[in-house]
Amino acid sequence: MLAMEVRDYARKLFVQRGAVAIAEAAQKAADLEKDGQAEEAAKWRRISAAIKEMRGPHQS
């Protein structure tokens, strides 16, 4: 998955699921890693990171 595709998918997931999308992507990555699918897990970690970037810095 190309970087542009990762960002596009992450944006769609964030719009659809909100902040919970980060946790869902991280959980999916962990599950895939547990099942021995390291390449797919890495893709979901990139998606999770892209969602975190979209949220920006924490505001108080």
PQR file of N, CA, C, O and H, with PARSE charges and radii, in Angstrom:
ATOM      1  N   MET A   1       0.852  -1.172   0.000 -0.4000 1.5000
ATOM      2  CA  MET A   1       0.000   0.000   0.000 -0.0000 2.0000
ATOM      3  C   MET A   1       0.898   1.236   0.000  0.5500 1.7000
ATOM      4  O   MET A   1       1.786   1.371   0.842 -0.5500 1.4000
ATOM      5  N   LEU A   2       0.663   2.106  -0.926 -0.4000 1.5000
ATOM      6  CA  LEU A   2       1.447   3.332  -1.040 -0.0000 2.0000
ATOM      7  C   LEU A   2       1.073   4.317   0.063  0.5500 1.7000
ATOM      8  O   LEU A   2      -0.010   4.241   0.643 -0.5500 1.4000
ATOM      9  H   LEU A   2      -0.058   1.996  -1.610  0.4000 1.0000
ATOM     10  N   ALA A   3       1.992   5.248   0.341 -0.4000 1.5000
ATOM     11  CA  ALA A   3       1.758   6.235   1.400 -0.0000 2.0000
ATOM     12  C   ALA A   3       0.477   7.028   1.153  0.5500 1.7000
ATOM     13  O   ALA A   3      -0.267   7.318   2.089 -0.5500 1.4000
ATOM     14  H   ALA A   3       2.872   5.311  -0.130  0.4000 1.0000
ATOM     15  N   MET A   4       0.224   7.375  -0.097 -0.4000 1.5000
ATOM     16  CA  MET A   4      -0.979   8.130  -0.418 -0.0000 2.0000
ATOM     17  C   MET A   4      -2.235   7.295  -0.135  0.5500 1.7000
ATOM     18  O   MET A   4      -3.237   7.819   0.353 -0.5500 1.4000
ATOM     19  H   MET A   4       0.829   7.139  -0.858  0.4000 1.0000
ATOM     20  N   GLU A   5      -2.176   6.018  -0.436 -0.4000 1.5000
ATOM     21  CA  GLU A   5      -3.306   5.133  -0.169 -0.0000 2.0000
ATOM     22  C   GLU A   5      -3.530   4.968   1.335  0.5500 1.7000
ATOM     23  O   GLU A   5      -4.668   4.919   1.803 -0.5500 1.4000
ATOM     24  H   GLU A   5      -1.362   5.592  -0.832  0.4000 1.0000
ATOM     25  N   VAL A   6      -2.422   4.883   2.088 -0.4000 1.5000
ATOM     26  CA  VAL A   6      -2.516   4.766   3.547 -0.0000 2.0000
ATOM     27  C   VAL A   6      -3.219   5.989   4.117  0.5500 1.7000
ATOM     28  O   VAL A   6      -4.141   5.862   4.924 -0.5500 1.4000
ATOM     29  H   VAL A   6      -1.498   4.923   1.708  0.4000 1.0000
ATOM     30  N   ARG A   7      -2.781   7.184   3.695 -0.4000 1.5000
ATOM     31  CA  ARG A   7      -3.396   8.420   4.203 -0.0000 2.0000
ATOM     32  C   ARG A   7      -4.865   8.526   3.814  0.5500 1.7000
ATOM     33  O   ARG A   7      -5.693   8.955   4.618 -0.5500 1.4000
ATOM     34  H   ARG A   7      -2.033   7.288   3.040  0.4000 1.0000
ATOM     35  N   ASP A   8      -5.189   8.137   2.589 -0.4000 1.5000
ATOM     36  CA  ASP A   8      -6.572   8.194   2.130 -0.0000 2.0000
ATOM     37  C   ASP A   8      -7.449   7.240   2.935  0.5500 1.7000
ATOM     38  O   ASP A   8      -8.542   7.608   3.364 -0.5500 1.4000
ATOM     39  H   ASP A   8      -4.517   7.788   1.936  0.4000 1.0000
ATOM     40  N   TYR A   9      -6.968   6.016   3.137 -0.4000 1.5000
ATOM     41  CA  TYR A   9      -7.736   5.041   3.916 -0.0000 2.0000
ATOM     42  C   TYR A   9      -7.878   5.508   5.361  0.5500 1.7000
ATOM     43  O   TYR A   9      -8.947   5.388   5.960 -0.5500 1.4000
ATOM     44  H   TYR A   9      -6.079   5.717   2.788  0.4000 1.0000
ATOM     45  N   ALA A  10      -6.783   6.047   5.919 -0.4000 1.5000
ATOM     46  CA  ALA A  10      -6.808   6.537   7.298 -0.0000 2.0000
ATOM     47  C   ALA A  10      -7.816   7.674   7.452  0.5500 1.7000
ATOM     48  O   ALA A  10      -8.558   7.726   8.434 -0.5500 1.4000
ATOM     49  H   ALA A  10      -5.915   6.145   5.433  0.4000 1.0000
ATOM     50  N   ARG A  11      -7.838   8.580   6.482 -0.4000 1.5000
ATOM     51  CA  ARG A  11      -8.780   9.700   6.531 -0.0000 2.0000
ATOM     52  C   ARG A  11     -10.224   9.191   6.508  0.5500 1.7000
ATOM     53  O   ARG A  11     -11.062   9.644   7.289 -0.5500 1.4000
ATOM     54  H   ARG A  11      -7.236   8.538   5.684  0.4000 1.0000
ATOM     55  N   LYS A  12     -10.501   8.266   5.623 -0.4000 1.5000
ATOM     56  CA  LYS A  12     -11.859   7.711   5.532 -0.0000 2.0000
ATOM     57  C   LYS A  12     -12.252   7.009   6.826  0.5500 1.7000
ATOM     58  O   LYS A  12     -13.376   7.157   7.305 -0.5500 1.4000
ATOM     59  H   LYS A  12      -9.821   7.899   4.989  0.4000 1.0000
ATOM     60  N   LEU A  13     -11.323   6.247   7.385 -0.4000 1.5000
ATOM     61  CA  LEU A  13     -11.598   5.536   8.629 -0.0000 2.0000
ATOM     62  C   LEU A  13     -11.836   6.520   9.767  0.5500 1.7000
ATOM     63  O   LEU A  13     -12.732   6.315  10.586 -0.5500 1.4000
ATOM     64  H   LEU A  13     -10.410   6.126   6.996  0.4000 1.0000
ATOM     65  N   PHE A  14     -11.036   7.594   9.824 -0.4000 1.5000
ATOM     66  CA  PHE A  14     -11.182   8.593  10.875 -0.0000 2.0000
ATOM     67  C   PHE A  14     -12.515   9.326  10.752  0.5500 1.7000
ATOM     68  O   PHE A  14     -13.180   9.578  11.757 -0.5500 1.4000
ATOM     69  H   PHE A  14     -10.309   7.760   9.159  0.4000 1.0000
ATOM     70  N   VAL A  15     -12.907   9.667   9.528 -0.4000 1.5000
ATOM     71  CA  VAL A  15     -14.184  10.354   9.311 -0.0000 2.0000
ATOM     72  C   VAL A  15     -15.336   9.448   9.744  0.5500 1.7000
ATOM     73  O   VAL A  15     -16.302   9.905  10.357 -0.5500 1.4000
ATOM     74  H   VAL A  15     -12.367   9.462   8.712  0.4000 1.0000
ATOM     75  N   GLN A  16     -15.225   8.177   9.424 -0.4000 1.5000
ATOM     76  CA  GLN A  16     -16.296   7.236   9.723 -0.0000 2.0000
ATOM     77  C   GLN A  16     -16.362   6.868  11.205  0.5500 1.7000
ATOM     78  O   GLN A  16     -17.450   6.803  11.776 -0.5500 1.4000
ATOM     79  H   GLN A  16     -14.440   7.806   8.926  0.4000 1.0000
ATOM     80  N   ARG A  17     -15.211   6.627  11.830 -0.4000 1.5000
ATOM     81  CA  ARG A  17     -15.186   6.084  13.187 -0.0000 2.0000
ATOM     82  C   ARG A  17     -14.729   7.066  14.260  0.5500 1.7000
ATOM     83  O   ARG A  17     -14.887   6.792  15.449 -0.5500 1.4000
ATOM     84  H   ARG A  17     -14.327   6.680  11.366  0.4000 1.0000
ATOM     85  N   GLY A  18     -14.166   8.205  13.862 -0.4000 1.5000
ATOM     86  CA  GLY A  18     -13.701   9.177  14.840 -0.0000 2.0000
ATOM     87  C   GLY A  18     -12.410   8.729  15.512  0.5500 1.7000
ATOM     88  O   GLY A  18     -11.647   7.935  14.962 -0.5500 1.4000
ATOM     89  H   GLY A  18     -14.038   8.428  12.896  0.4000 1.0000
ATOM     90  N   ALA A  19     -12.184   9.248  16.697 -0.4000 1.5000
ATOM     91  CA  ALA A  19     -10.940   8.982  17.428 -0.0000 2.0000
ATOM     92  C   ALA A  19     -10.751   7.507  17.752  0.5500 1.7000
ATOM     93  O   ALA A  19      -9.621   7.049  17.916 -0.5500 1.4000
ATOM     94  H   ALA A  19     -12.804   9.893  17.144  0.4000 1.0000
ATOM     95  N   VAL A  20     -11.833   6.768  17.845 -0.4000 1.5000
ATOM     96  CA  VAL A  20     -11.739   5.340  18.155 -0.0000 2.0000
ATOM     97  C   VAL A  20     -11.043   4.573  17.022  0.5500 1.7000
ATOM     98  O   VAL A  20     -10.606   3.439  17.223 -0.5500 1.4000
ATOM     99  H   VAL A  20     -12.752   7.140  17.712  0.4000 1.0000
ATOM    100  N   ALA A  21     -10.938   5.171  15.854 -0.4000 1.5000
ATOM    101  CA  ALA A  21     -10.287   4.522  14.713 -0.0000 2.0000
ATOM    102  C   ALA A  21      -8.824   4.200  15.008  0.5500 1.7000
ATOM    103  O   ALA A  21      -8.297   3.209  14.504 -0.5500 1.4000
ATOM    104  H   ALA A  21     -11.292   6.092  15.690  0.4000 1.0000
ATOM    105  N   ILE A  22      -8.171   5.020  15.813 -0.4000 1.5000
ATOM    106  CA  ILE A  22      -6.771   4.770  16.167 -0.0000 2.0000
ATOM    107  C   ILE A  22      -6.651   3.454  16.919  0.5500 1.7000
ATOM    108  O   ILE A  22      -5.812   2.615  16.595 -0.5500 1.4000
ATOM    109  H   ILE A  22      -8.600   5.825  16.222  0.4000 1.0000
ATOM    110  N   ALA A  23      -7.488   3.284  17.915 -0.4000 1.5000
ATOM    111  CA  ALA A  23      -7.463   2.061  18.716 -0.0000 2.0000
ATOM    112  C   ALA A  23      -7.848   0.841  17.869  0.5500 1.7000
ATOM    113  O   ALA A  23      -7.259  -0.230  18.013 -0.5500 1.4000
ATOM    114  H   ALA A  23      -8.171   3.966  18.178  0.4000 1.0000
ATOM    115  N   GLU A  24      -8.821   1.007  17.002 -0.4000 1.5000
ATOM    116  CA  GLU A  24      -9.249  -0.096  16.152 -0.0000 2.0000
ATOM    117  C   GLU A  24      -8.132  -0.523  15.203  0.5500 1.7000
ATOM    118  O   GLU A  24      -7.911  -1.717  15.004 -0.5500 1.4000
ATOM    119  H   GLU A  24      -9.300   1.877  16.885  0.4000 1.0000
ATOM    120  N   ALA A  25      -7.433   0.437  14.622 -0.4000 1.5000
ATOM    121  CA  ALA A  25      -6.328   0.123  13.714 -0.0000 2.0000
ATOM    122  C   ALA A  25      -5.194  -0.561  14.477  0.5500 1.7000
ATOM    123  O   ALA A  25      -4.597  -1.514  13.976 -0.5500 1.4000
ATOM    124  H   ALA A  25      -7.613   1.408  14.784  0.4000 1.0000
ATOM    125  N   ALA A  26      -4.899  -0.089  15.666 -0.4000 1.5000
ATOM    126  CA  ALA A  26      -3.847  -0.696  16.478 -0.0000 2.0000
ATOM    127  C   ALA A  26      -4.223  -2.117  16.885  0.5500 1.7000
ATOM    128  O   ALA A  26      -3.374  -3.008  16.884 -0.5500 1.4000
ATOM    129  H   ALA A  26      -5.384   0.685  16.073  0.4000 1.0000
ATOM    130  N   GLN A  27      -5.485  -2.333  17.232 -0.4000 1.5000
ATOM    131  CA  GLN A  27      -5.940  -3.672  17.607 -0.0000 2.0000
ATOM    132  C   GLN A  27      -5.871  -4.618  16.412  0.5500 1.7000
ATOM    133  O   GLN A  27      -5.462  -5.771  16.549 -0.5500 1.4000
ATOM    134  H   GLN A  27      -6.175  -1.610  17.233  0.4000 1.0000
ATOM    135  N   LYS A  28      -6.268  -4.132  15.258 -0.4000 1.5000
ATOM    136  CA  LYS A  28      -6.207  -4.945  14.030 -0.0000 2.0000
ATOM    137  C   LYS A  28      -4.757  -5.339  13.752  0.5500 1.7000
ATOM    138  O   LYS A  28      -4.480  -6.482  13.387 -0.5500 1.4000
ATOM    139  H   LYS A  28      -6.600  -3.196  15.147  0.4000 1.0000
ATOM    140  N   ALA A  29      -3.827  -4.387  13.924 -0.4000 1.5000
ATOM    141  CA  ALA A  29      -2.409  -4.675  13.713 -0.0000 2.0000
ATOM    142  C   ALA A  29      -1.916  -5.742  14.685  0.5500 1.7000
ATOM    143  O   ALA A  29      -1.189  -6.657  14.297 -0.5500 1.4000
ATOM    144  H   ALA A  29      -4.052  -3.459  14.220  0.4000 1.0000
ATOM    145  N   ALA A  30      -2.313  -5.621  15.943 -0.4000 1.5000
ATOM    146  CA  ALA A  30      -1.896  -6.600  16.945 -0.0000 2.0000
ATOM    147  C   ALA A  30      -2.450  -7.990  16.632  0.5500 1.7000
ATOM    148  O   ALA A  30      -1.743  -8.989  16.758 -0.5500 1.4000
ATOM    149  H   ALA A  30      -2.903  -4.878  16.259  0.4000 1.0000
ATOM    150  N   ASP A  31      -3.701  -8.047  16.228 -0.4000 1.5000
ATOM    151  CA  ASP A  31      -4.326  -9.332  15.888 -0.0000 2.0000
ATOM    152  C   ASP A  31      -3.625  -9.983  14.691  0.5500 1.7000
ATOM    153  O   ASP A  31      -3.362 -11.186  14.690 -0.5500 1.4000
ATOM    154  H   ASP A  31      -4.276  -7.235  16.125  0.4000 1.0000
ATOM    155  N   LEU A  32      -3.328  -9.172  13.678 -0.4000 1.5000
ATOM    156  CA  LEU A  32      -2.646  -9.704  12.496 -0.0000 2.0000
ATOM    157  C   LEU A  32      -1.238 -10.186  12.835  0.5500 1.7000
ATOM    158  O   LEU A  32      -0.792 -11.222  12.344 -0.5500 1.4000
ATOM    159  H   LEU A  32      -3.542  -8.195  13.678  0.4000 1.0000
ATOM    160  N   GLU A  33      -0.548  -9.427  13.676 -0.4000 1.5000
ATOM    161  CA  GLU A  33       0.792  -9.824  14.105 -0.0000 2.0000
ATOM    162  C   GLU A  33       0.736 -11.155  14.843  0.5500 1.7000
ATOM    163  O   GLU A  33       1.574 -12.032  14.629 -0.5500 1.4000
ATOM    164  H   GLU A  33      -0.911  -8.585  14.075  0.4000 1.0000
ATOM    165  N   LYS A  34      -0.250 -11.295  15.707 -0.4000 1.5000
ATOM    166  CA  LYS A  34      -0.436 -12.534  16.471 -0.0000 2.0000
ATOM    167  C   LYS A  34      -0.681 -13.718  15.538  0.5500 1.7000
ATOM    168  O   LYS A  34      -0.244 -14.835  15.813 -0.5500 1.4000
ATOM    169  H   LYS A  34      -0.930 -10.583  15.882  0.4000 1.0000
ATOM    170  N   ASP A  35      -1.379 -13.466  14.438 -0.4000 1.5000
ATOM    171  CA  ASP A  35      -1.685 -14.521  13.471 -0.0000 2.0000
ATOM    172  C   ASP A  35      -0.546 -14.764  12.485  0.5500 1.7000
ATOM    173  O   ASP A  35      -0.673 -15.588  11.579 -0.5500 1.4000
ATOM    174  H   ASP A  35      -1.733 -12.558  14.214  0.4000 1.0000
ATOM    175  N   GLY A  36       0.573 -14.045  12.660 -0.4000 1.5000
ATOM    176  CA  GLY A  36       1.733 -14.258  11.811 -0.0000 2.0000
ATOM    177  C   GLY A  36       1.691 -13.504  10.494  0.5500 1.7000
ATOM    178  O   GLY A  36       2.434 -13.837   9.571 -0.5500 1.4000
ATOM    179  H   GLY A  36       0.676 -13.376  13.396  0.4000 1.0000
ATOM    180  N   GLN A  37       0.847 -12.506  10.391 -0.4000 1.5000
ATOM    181  CA  GLN A  37       0.727 -11.721   9.170 -0.0000 2.0000
ATOM    182  C   GLN A  37       1.416 -10.371   9.358  0.5500 1.7000
ATOM    183  O   GLN A  37       0.767  -9.328   9.442 -0.5500 1.4000
ATOM    184  H   GLN A  37       0.243 -12.235  11.141  0.4000 1.0000
ATOM    185  N   ALA A  38       2.737 -10.417   9.420 -0.4000 1.5000
ATOM    186  CA  ALA A  38       3.529  -9.231   9.740 -0.0000 2.0000
ATOM    187  C   ALA A  38       3.359  -8.110   8.720  0.5500 1.7000
ATOM    188  O   ALA A  38       3.312  -6.939   9.098 -0.5500 1.4000
ATOM    189  H   ALA A  38       3.264 -11.264   9.351  0.4000 1.0000
ATOM    190  N   GLU A  39       3.265  -8.446   7.443 -0.4000 1.5000
ATOM    191  CA  GLU A  39       3.143  -7.412   6.417 -0.0000 2.0000
ATOM    192  C   GLU A  39       1.816  -6.660   6.543  0.5500 1.7000
ATOM    193  O   GLU A  39       1.789  -5.434   6.442 -0.5500 1.4000
ATOM    194  H   GLU A  39       3.302  -9.397   7.136  0.4000 1.0000
ATOM    195  N   GLU A  40       0.734  -7.376   6.758 -0.4000 1.5000
ATOM    196  CA  GLU A  40      -0.577  -6.739   6.943 -0.0000 2.0000
ATOM    197  C   GLU A  40      -0.592  -5.930   8.233  0.5500 1.7000
ATOM    198  O   GLU A  40      -1.173  -4.846   8.282 -0.5500 1.4000
ATOM    199  H   GLU A  40       0.756  -8.372   6.840  0.4000 1.0000
ATOM    200  N   ALA A  41       0.044  -6.453   9.276 -0.4000 1.5000
ATOM    201  CA  ALA A  41       0.120  -5.736  10.553 -0.0000 2.0000
ATOM    202  C   ALA A  41       0.849  -4.411  10.382  0.5500 1.7000
ATOM    203  O   ALA A  41       0.437  -3.395  10.942 -0.5500 1.4000
ATOM    204  H   ALA A  41       0.516  -7.334   9.237  0.4000 1.0000
ATOM    205  N   ALA A  42       1.928  -4.419   9.612 -0.4000 1.5000
ATOM    206  CA  ALA A  42       2.691  -3.186   9.365 -0.0000 2.0000
ATOM    207  C   ALA A  42       1.826  -2.160   8.642  0.5500 1.7000
ATOM    208  O   ALA A  42       1.905  -0.963   8.922 -0.5500 1.4000
ATOM    209  H   ALA A  42       2.263  -5.244   9.157  0.4000 1.0000
ATOM    210  N   LYS A  43       1.003  -2.631   7.717 -0.4000 1.5000
ATOM    211  CA  LYS A  43       0.109  -1.723   6.992 -0.0000 2.0000
ATOM    212  C   LYS A  43      -0.852  -1.048   7.962  0.5500 1.7000
ATOM    213  O   LYS A  43      -1.085   0.156   7.856 -0.5500 1.4000
ATOM    214  H   LYS A  43       0.939  -3.602   7.489  0.4000 1.0000
ATOM    215  N   TRP A  44      -1.409  -1.792   8.898 -0.4000 1.5000
ATOM    216  CA  TRP A  44      -2.347  -1.224   9.864 -0.0000 2.0000
ATOM    217  C   TRP A  44      -1.661  -0.299  10.857  0.5500 1.7000
ATOM    218  O   TRP A  44      -2.277   0.646  11.350 -0.5500 1.4000
ATOM    219  H   TRP A  44      -1.219  -2.770   8.985  0.4000 1.0000
ATOM    220  N   ARG A  45      -0.389  -0.560  11.156 -0.4000 1.5000
ATOM    221  CA  ARG A  45       0.358   0.362  12.018 -0.0000 2.0000
ATOM    222  C   ARG A  45       0.573   1.699  11.304  0.5500 1.7000
ATOM    223  O   ARG A  45       0.512   2.759  11.927 -0.5500 1.4000
ATOM    224  H   ARG A  45       0.111  -1.327  10.756  0.4000 1.0000
ATOM    225  N   ARG A  46       0.825   1.642   9.995 -0.4000 1.5000
ATOM    226  CA  ARG A  46       0.974   2.885   9.220 -0.0000 2.0000
ATOM    227  C   ARG A  46      -0.353   3.647   9.175  0.5500 1.7000
ATOM    228  O   ARG A  46      -0.371   4.875   9.252 -0.5500 1.4000
ATOM    229  H   ARG A  46       0.875   0.782   9.488  0.4000 1.0000
ATOM    230  N   ILE A  47      -1.448   2.921   9.051 -0.4000 1.5000
ATOM    231  CA  ILE A  47      -2.762   3.568   9.050 -0.0000 2.0000
ATOM    232  C   ILE A  47      -3.011   4.239  10.397  0.5500 1.7000
ATOM    233  O   ILE A  47      -3.476   5.378  10.448 -0.5500 1.4000
ATOM    234  H   ILE A  47      -1.434   1.923   8.989  0.4000 1.0000
ATOM    235  N   SER A  48      -2.704   3.536  11.484 -0.4000 1.5000
ATOM    236  CA  SER A  48      -2.868   4.105  12.821 -0.0000 2.0000
ATOM    237  C   SER A  48      -2.034   5.376  12.987  0.5500 1.7000
ATOM    238  O   SER A  48      -2.516   6.370  13.531 -0.5500 1.4000
ATOM    239  H   SER A  48      -2.326   2.611  11.442  0.4000 1.0000
ATOM    240  N   ALA A  49      -0.796   5.343  12.524 -0.4000 1.5000
ATOM    241  CA  ALA A  49       0.083   6.516  12.622 -0.0000 2.0000
ATOM    242  C   ALA A  49      -0.465   7.682  11.803  0.5500 1.7000
ATOM    243  O   ALA A  49      -0.394   8.833  12.232 -0.5500 1.4000
ATOM    244  H   ALA A  49      -0.405   4.536  12.082  0.4000 1.0000
ATOM    245  N   ALA A  50      -1.006   7.385  10.637 -0.4000 1.5000
ATOM    246  CA  ALA A  50      -1.573   8.443   9.787 -0.0000 2.0000
ATOM    247  C   ALA A  50      -2.777   9.094  10.463  0.5500 1.7000
ATOM    248  O   ALA A  50      -2.958  10.308  10.371 -0.5500 1.4000
ATOM    249  H   ALA A  50      -1.064   6.450  10.289  0.4000 1.0000
ATOM    250  N   ILE A  51      -3.585   8.311  11.130 -0.4000 1.5000
ATOM    251  CA  ILE A  51      -4.745   8.864  11.840 -0.0000 2.0000
ATOM    252  C   ILE A  51      -4.271   9.773  12.971  0.5500 1.7000
ATOM    253  O   ILE A  51      -4.830  10.849  13.182 -0.5500 1.4000
ATOM    254  H   ILE A  51      -3.439   7.325  11.205  0.4000 1.0000
ATOM    255  N   LYS A  52      -3.247   9.343  13.693 -0.4000 1.5000
ATOM    256  CA  LYS A  52      -2.700  10.169  14.778 -0.0000 2.0000
ATOM    257  C   LYS A  52      -2.202  11.512  14.239  0.5500 1.7000
ATOM    258  O   LYS A  52      -2.394  12.552  14.869 -0.5500 1.4000
ATOM    259  H   LYS A  52      -2.793   8.469  13.522  0.4000 1.0000
ATOM    260  N   GLU A  53      -1.564  11.480  13.073 -0.4000 1.5000
ATOM    261  CA  GLU A  53      -1.088  12.723  12.454 -0.0000 2.0000
ATOM    262  C   GLU A  53      -2.250  13.656  12.138  0.5500 1.7000
ATOM    263  O   GLU A  53      -2.152  14.867  12.333 -0.5500 1.4000
ATOM    264  H   GLU A  53      -1.408  10.636  12.560  0.4000 1.0000
ATOM    265  N   MET A  54      -3.347  13.091  11.651 -0.4000 1.5000
ATOM    266  CA  MET A  54      -4.511  13.896  11.283 -0.0000 2.0000
ATOM    267  C   MET A  54      -5.112  14.603  12.489  0.5500 1.7000
ATOM    268  O   MET A  54      -5.611  15.722  12.373 -0.5500 1.4000
ATOM    269  H   MET A  54      -3.427  12.107  11.493  0.4000 1.0000
ATOM    270  N   ARG A  55      -5.066  13.959  13.627 -0.4000 1.5000
ATOM    271  CA  ARG A  55      -5.635  14.558  14.833 -0.0000 2.0000
ATOM    272  C   ARG A  55      -4.871  15.766  15.281  0.5500 1.7000
ATOM    273  O   ARG A  55      -5.437  16.664  15.905 -0.5500 1.4000
ATOM    274  H   ARG A  55      -4.662  13.050  13.721  0.4000 1.0000
ATOM    275  N   GLY A  56      -3.592  15.808  14.977 -0.4000 1.5000
ATOM    276  CA  GLY A  56      -2.762  16.946  15.371 -0.0000 2.0000
ATOM    277  C   GLY A  56      -2.392  16.892  16.841  0.5500 1.7000
ATOM    278  O   GLY A  56      -2.653  15.892  17.510 -0.5500 1.4000
ATOM    279  H   GLY A  56      -3.133  15.078  14.471  0.4000 1.0000
ATOM    280  N   PRO A  57      -1.782  17.963  17.356 -0.5600 1.5000
ATOM    281  CA  PRO A  57      -1.365  17.984  18.762  0.2800 2.0000
ATOM    282  C   PRO A  57      -2.578  18.055  19.689  0.5500 1.7000
ATOM    283  O   PRO A  57      -3.647  18.550  19.332 -0.5500 1.4000
ATOM    284  N   HIS A  58      -2.359  17.543  20.881 -0.4000 1.5000
ATOM    285  CA  HIS A  58      -3.420  17.602  21.885 -0.0000 2.0000
ATOM    286  C   HIS A  58      -3.658  19.039  22.310  0.5500 1.7000
ATOM    287  O   HIS A  58      -2.719  19.823  22.456 -0.5500 1.4000
ATOM    288  H   HIS A  58      -1.490  17.141  21.171  0.4000 1.0000
ATOM    289  N   GLN A  59      -4.898  19.367  22.501 -0.4000 1.5000
ATOM    290  CA  GLN A  59      -5.240  20.713  22.945 -0.0000 2.0000
ATOM    291  C   GLN A  59      -5.764  20.632  24.368  0.5500 1.7000
ATOM    292  O   GLN A  59      -6.441  19.674  24.741 -0.5500 1.4000
ATOM    293  H   GLN A  59      -5.660  18.730  22.382  0.4000 1.0000
ATOM    294  N   SER A  60      -5.444  21.648  25.157 -0.4000 1.5000
ATOM    295  CA  SER A  60      -5.927  21.661  26.535 -0.0000 2.0000
ATOM    296  C   SER A  60      -6.930  22.751  26.750  0.5500 1.7000
ATOM    297  O   SER A  60      -7.443  22.908  27.858 -0.5500 1.4000
ATOM    298  H   SER A  60      -4.894  22.427  24.854  0.4000 1.0000
TER
END
